[in-house]
Amino acid sequence: NQMRKSIIALATAALGLTALPTLAADNGIYLGGSIGQTGVQIDEFDYDADATSYKLIAGWRFLDWLAVEGNYIDFGSADDRVSGTRLETDLSGVSLSAVGFLPVGPVDLFARVGAVDWSADLSAEGFGRDSEDGTDLTYGVGAQFRVWSLSIRAEYEMFDISDADLDMISLGVTWTFF
């Protein structure tokens, strides 16, 4: 009799765990952040450097499969030597993207496309500093694991900025509010 109760309790718990995806908060306003690494390539100078980066995330998932997301992104400071001269880049931006989701149980696969309004400083030893800004295309793909209102996400993004190519790989969290 005690064994039977234990088996029923175990089976009930197992069935409850399979219901976790249905408890996930799919829609609503979400906030979060991520940290990652940005690669900066400037073909004109044969410049290729990496920097630690982070972003702050705010979004609204108004349908199971669609959200609008805004991010503040600090791409970090990167430096490389080009023809013996040390060049340093310092970039940041604000992006606005449409994010399409494909829910697969507690996991969402997603893709984004949007625009990034960026500013960049480039300094060269002995030559001074130059600043530039603009608005360009951003796009990316990722996956997130959801449990209730918490999502853990991994993402790869590209930023086609003026004469430079930036890519960012990041790991972050978001919290969905109802």
C-alpha positions in Angstrom: 0.0 0.0 0.0 2.8 2.4 0.9 4.7 1.4 -2.3 1.6 2.1 -4.4 1.2 5.6 -2.9 4.9 6.3 -3.6 4.5 5.2 -7.2 1.3 7.3 -7.6 3.1 10.3 -6.1 6.1 9.8 -8.4 3.9 9.5 -11.5 2.0 12.6 -10.5 5.2 14.6 -10.0 6.5 13.4 -13.4 3.3 14.5 -15.1 3.5 17.8 -13.3 7.0 18.3 -14.7 5.8 17.7 -18.3 3.3 20.5 -17.7 6.0 23.1 -17.0 6.0 24.4 -20.6 2.4 25.3 -20.2 3.2 27.4 -17.1 5.7 29.5 -19.1 4.8 33.2 -19.5 4.7 33.5 -23.3 3.3 37.0 -23.8 3.7 40.3 -22.1 6.3 43.0 -21.4 9.8 41.7 -20.6 13.0 43.2 -19.3 16.5 41.7 -19.1 20.1 41.9 -19.9 22.9 39.9 -21.5 26.7 39.8 -21.6 28.8 38.6 -24.5 31.6 39.2 -26.9 31.7 41.5 -29.9 33.9 41.1 -32.9 34.7 44.3 -34.8 36.1 44.1 -38.4 37.1 47.1 -40.5 38.2 45.9 -43.9 39.6 49.3 -44.9 42.2 49.1 -42.2 42.6 45.3 -41.9 41.3 45.8 -38.3 40.0 42.8 -36.4 39.4 42.9 -32.7 37.2 41.6 -29.9 35.6 43.2 -26.9 33.4 42.3 -23.9 30.0 43.7 -24.5 26.6 43.9 -22.8 23.0 44.9 -23.6 19.9 45.9 -21.7 16.7 44.4 -23.1 13.1 45.7 -23.1 10.4 44.1 -25.2 6.7 43.4 -25.7 5.7 39.9 -26.9 2.1 40.7 -28.0 1.6 37.4 -29.9 3.0 33.9 -29.2 5.1 34.3 -32.3 5.9 38.0 -32.5 7.5 40.7 -30.3 9.0 44.2 -30.6 12.3 44.6 -28.7 14.5 47.5 -27.9 18.1 47.2 -26.7 20.8 49.5 -25.4 24.1 47.9 -26.5 27.6 48.7 -25.3 29.8 46.9 -27.8 32.8 47.6 -25.6 36.3 49.0 -26.4 38.4 46.9 -28.8 41.9 47.5 -30.1 44.2 46.1 -32.7 47.6 47.0 -34.3 47.4 48.0 -38.0 50.7 48.7 -39.7 52.4 49.1 -36.3 49.8 51.7 -35.1 47.4 50.9 -32.2 43.8 51.6 -33.2 41.0 51.5 -30.6 37.2 51.4 -31.2 34.6 52.3 -28.7 31.0 51.6 -29.9 27.5 51.7 -28.5 24.0 51.9 -29.8 20.2 51.5 -29.4 18.4 49.0 -31.5 14.7 48.3 -32.3 13.8 45.0 -33.8 10.9 42.8 -34.7 11.5 39.3 -33.1 9.7 36.2 -34.5 9.4 33.2 -32.2 9.0 29.5 -32.9 7.9 27.9 -29.6 9.1 24.3 -29.2 7.9 23.3 -25.7 9.8 25.3 -23.1 12.3 26.5 -25.8 11.8 29.4 -28.2 13.8 29.6 -31.4 13.8 33.2 -32.6 15.1 35.5 -35.3 15.3 39.3 -35.3 15.5 42.0 -37.9 15.7 45.8 -37.2 17.7 48.9 -37.0 20.5 50.1 -34.8 21.3 53.7 -34.1 25.0 53.7 -33.2 27.9 55.9 -32.3 31.6 55.0 -32.6 34.9 56.5 -31.6 38.1 55.5 -33.4 41.4 56.6 -31.9 44.8 56.0 -33.3 48.2 56.4 -31.5 49.7 59.7 -32.6 46.8 60.6 -34.9 44.0 61.6 -32.5 40.4 60.6 -32.4 37.5 60.5 -34.8 33.8 60.0 -34.1 31.0 58.8 -36.4 27.4 57.8 -36.0 24.5 56.5 -38.0 21.6 54.1 -38.3 22.0 50.7 -40.0 20.6 47.2 -40.2 20.8 44.6 -37.5 19.7 40.9 -37.6 20.2 37.8 -35.6 19.1 34.4 -34.3 18.8 32.8 -30.9 17.2 30.4 -28.6 15.7 30.8 -25.1 14.6 28.4 -22.4 11.5 29.5 -20.5 10.2 28.5 -17.1 7.3 30.6 -15.8 8.4 34.2 -16.3 12.1 33.6 -16.5 13.9 33.0 -19.8 17.6 32.2 -20.3 18.7 33.1 -23.9 21.7 32.6 -26.1 21.9 34.9 -29.2 24.0 35.7 -32.2 23.6 39.1 -33.8 25.1 41.0 -36.8 25.3 44.8 -37.1 26.1 46.2 -40.6 27.6 49.5 -39.4 28.9 51.9 -42.0 32.4 50.7 -42.9 32.6 48.1 -40.1 31.0 44.7 -39.5 30.1 43.8 -35.9 28.9 40.5 -34.6 27.9 39.8 -31.0 27.4 36.5 -29.3 25.7 36.8 -25.9 24.1 34.9 -23.0 21.3 36.6 -21.0 18.1 36.5 -19.0 14.7 38.1 -19.4 11.7 38.4 -17.0 8.2 38.6 -18.5 5.6 40.6 -16.7 1.9 39.9 -17.2 
